[in-house]
């Protein structure tokens, strides 16, 4: 416990970056501004609609008295026929990214604790944390890049009439949700690499004799273990005898020729 591995600060940086990426992925999953549609419709007074991975929203004054505008949102399920593949895949992928990020945080906390407490399972915990962070980063970057491609290609979505949106916008822009998802996935991937770079220090992996490492049926291991214990006992007895004799002890049991 007195020694600390030099690689621990690197993993601590990875833990912080992973926490930021995990929070960002959770925020991106809930944002509705993945695609910003510019449309001309009597239903959309502002001319702007927002399409996320869970719902589509628009502002309209038909449901409120002017000059007030009311935001109306309609949920989208992955199993609905009109939902494009990039949005249907984004729902489970972003959910998996958040869950994997949470598991990665738990494993990283366990790994850092074991590093600074000198426990032997630090390497295993760090590798698990790194793998979970990499999985979260991959699950976040796939829907973000896929929806980014759909926005740049100005792809349409055939919404049902209840949404009040046309099937194709005049133009569409990349929303904040995609930017946050891409940035968060980068942090998660970087955090995963930093956590995987951990190397178990020598003082945690050096060879020591423990009772569990001795084979009770192996005569050589038993003899070597007994020899080491005997030598240690002799050294301890010699040191004790010399110390008591040098202090002027009158006990004949510890008396030597020279003090």
C-alpha positions in Angstrom: 0.0 0.0 0.0 3.0 2.3 0.4 3.8 2.3 -3.3 1.5 3.5 -6.0 1.7 2.7 -9.7 2.8 5.4 -12.0 0.0 4.6 -14.4 -2.8 5.5 -12.0 -3.0 9.2 -12.9 -3.6 8.2 -16.6 -6.5 6.0 -15.6 -7.9 8.7 -13.4 -7.9 11.0 -16.4 -9.7 8.3 -18.3 -12.3 8.0 -15.6 -13.0 11.7 -15.7 -13.3 11.8 -19.5 -15.5 8.7 -19.5 -17.8 10.3 -16.9 -18.2 13.4 -19.1 -18.8 11.2 -22.2 -21.3 9.1 -20.3 -23.3 12.1 -19.2 -23.1 13.6 -22.7 -24.5 10.3 -24.2 -27.4 10.4 -21.8 -28.1 14.0 -22.7 -27.9 13.3 -26.4 -30.3 10.4 -26.1 -32.9 12.7 -24.6 -32.5 15.7 -26.9 -35.1 16.2 -29.7 -32.8 18.4 -31.8 -31.1 15.7 -33.8 -32.4 17.0 -37.1 -33.6 20.6 -37.6 -36.2 20.7 -40.4 -37.0 23.9 -42.2 -40.5 23.5 -43.6 -43.4 25.5 -45.1 -46.6 24.3 -43.5 -49.7 25.7 -42.0 -49.2 23.5 -39.0 -45.7 24.9 -38.4 -45.9 28.6 -37.8 -42.2 29.0 -37.0 -41.1 27.1 -40.1 -38.8 24.9 -38.0 -39.4 21.4 -36.7 -37.2 19.2 -34.6 -36.8 15.5 -35.2 -35.1 13.4 -32.5 -34.7 9.7 -32.0 -37.7 9.4 -29.8 -40.1 12.1 -30.9 -40.7 14.9 -33.4 -41.7 18.4 -32.2 -43.0 21.6 -33.8 -44.2 24.9 -32.6 -47.7 26.0 -33.5 -50.1 28.8 -32.5 -53.2 26.9 -33.6 -53.4 25.3 -30.2 -52.8 28.5 -28.3 -53.9 32.1 -28.5 -51.5 34.4 -30.4 -48.8 35.5 -29.9 -48.3 32.4 -27.8 -47.0 29.2 -29.4 -47.4 25.7 -28.1 -44.8 23.0 -28.8 -46.4 19.8 -29.9 -44.5 16.6 -29.8 -45.3 13.1 -31.2 -43.5 10.0 -30.0 -41.9 7.7 -32.5 -41.4 4.0 -31.8 -38.7 1.8 -33.4 -41.4 -0.6 -34.6 -43.5 1.9 -36.5 -43.4 1.5 -40.3 -42.6 5.2 -41.1 -39.6 5.4 -38.8 -36.3 5.2 -40.9 -33.6 2.7 -40.1 -31.2 5.3 -38.7 -33.7 6.4 -36.1 -35.0 2.9 -35.3 -31.4 1.7 -34.7 -30.5 4.8 -32.7 -33.0 4.1 -29.9 -31.5 0.7 -28.7 -27.9 1.8 -29.5 -28.0 4.9 -27.5 -29.7 3.0 -24.6 -26.9 0.4 -24.8 -24.3 3.2 -24.7 -25.8 4.7 -21.5 -26.0 1.3 -19.8 -22.5 0.3 -20.9 -21.2 3.6 -19.7 -22.7 3.1 -16.3 -21.1 -0.4 -16.0 -17.8 1.1 -17.2 -18.0 3.7 -14.4 -18.6 1.0 -11.8 -15.7 -1.0 -13.1 -13.4 2.0 -13.2 -14.2 3.0 -9.6 -13.4 -0.6 -8.5 -10.2 -0.5 -10.5 -9.0 2.8 -9.1 -9.8 1.7 -5.6 -7.9 -1.5 -6.0 -4.9 0.4 -7.5 -4.6 2.8 -4.6 -5.3 0.1 -2.0 -2.8 -2.3 -3.5 -5.3 -5.0 -4.5 -4.4 -7.6 -7.1 -7.5 -7.4 -9.2 -6.7 -3.8 -10.5 -5.7 -5.0 -13.9 -8.9 -7.0 -14.4 -11.1 -4.2 -13.3 -9.3 -1.7 -15.6 -9.7 -4.0 -18.6 -13.4 -4.4 -17.9 -13.8 -0.7 -17.5 -12.0 0.0 -20.8 -14.0 -2.5 -22.7 -17.3 -1.1 -21.4 -16.2 2.4 -22.4 -15.2 1.3 -25.9 -18.6 -0.4 -26.3 -20.4 2.7 -25.2 -18.4 4.9 -27.6 -19.1 2.6 -30.5 -22.8 2.4 -29.7 -23.0 6.2 -29.6 -20.9 7.0 -32.7 -22.9 4.7 -35.0 -26.3 6.4 -34.7 -24.7 9.8 -34.6 -22.8 9.3 -37.9 -25.7 7.6 -39.5 -28.1 10.4 -38.8 -25.5 12.9 -39.8 -25.3 11.2 -43.2 -29.1 11.4 -43.5 -29.1 15.2 -42.7 -26.4 16.0 -45.2 -28.3 13.9 -47.8 -31.6 15.7 -46.9 -33.4 12.4 -46.6 -37.1 12.5 -46.1 -39.4 10.8 -43.5 -43.0 10.0 -44.4 -44.7 11.2 -41.2 -48.3 10.2 -40.5 -50.9 13.0 -40.7 -51.1 13.3 -36.9 -47.6 14.7 -36.8 -48.6 17.7 -39.0 -45.2 17.6 -40.8 -44.5 17.2 -44.5 -42.6 14.2 -45.7 -39.7 16.2 -47.0 -38.2 19.5 -45.6 -37.0 22.3 -47.7 -33.7 22.0 -46.0 -32.5 20.4 -42.8 -29.5 21.1 -40.5 -27.5 19.1 -38.0 -29.0 19.5 -34.6 -27.3 19.7 -31.2 -28.1 16.0 -30.4 -25.8 14.8 -33.1 -23.0 17.1 -32.1 -23.3 16.0 -28.5 -23.4 12.3 -29.4 -20.3 12.6 -31.6 -18.4 14.5 -28.9 -19.5 12.1 -26.2 -18.5 9.1 -28.2 -15.0 10.5 -28.7 -14.6 11.0 -25.0 -15.8 7.4 -24.3 -13.5 5.9 -26.8 -10.5 7.9 -25.5 -11.4 7.0 -21.9 -11.6 3.3 -22.9 -8.1 3.4 -24.4 -6.6 5.1 -21.4 -8.2 2.6 -19.0 -6.9 -0.3 -21.1 -3.4 1.1 -21.0 -3.1 0.2 -17.3 -0.2 -2.1 -16.5 -0.1 -4.1 -13.2 2.9 -2.8 -11.3 5.7 -5.1 -10.2 5.0 -4.8 -6.5 1.5 -6.2 -7.0 2.6 -9.1 -9.3 6.0 -10.1 -7.7 6.5 -13.7 -6.7 5.8 -14.3 -3.0 5.3 -17.5 -1.1 1.8 -18.0 0.0 0.2 -21.2 1.5 -2.2 -21.3 -1.4 0.7 -21.5 -3.9 2.3 -24.6 -2.3 1.2 -28.0 -3.6 0.6 -30.2 -0.6 1.5 -33.3 -2.8 4.7 -31.7 -4.1 7.6 -32.7 -1.9 10.0 -30.1 -3.4 7.6 -27.2 -2.7 7.1 -28.4 0.8 10.9 -28.7 1.4 11.6 -25.3 -0.1 8.9 -23.7 1.9 10.1 -25.3 5.1 13.7 -24.3 4.4 12.7 -20.6 3.9 10.7 -20.6 7.1 13.6 -22.2 9.0 16.1 -19.7 7.8 13.8 -16.8 8.7 13.4 -18.3 12.2 17.2 -18.7 12.7 17.8 -15.1 11.6 15.1 -13.8 14.0 16.6 -15.9 16.9 20.1 -14.7 16.2 19.0 -11.1 16.1 17.0 -11.4 19.4 20.0 -13.1 21.2 22.4 -10.4 20.1 20.1 -7.5 21.0 19.4 -8.9 24.5 23.1 -9.6 25.1 24.2 -6.2 24.0 21.8 -4.5 26.4 23.5 -6.1 29.4 20.8 -8.7 30.2 21.7 -10.9 33.2 19.6 -13.8 32.1 22.0 -16.7 31.6 19.8 -18.0 28.8 20.9 -14.9 26.7 24.5 -14.5 28.0 27.3 -14.6 25.4 31.0 -14.4 25.7 31.2 -10.9 24.3 28.7 -8.1 25.0 
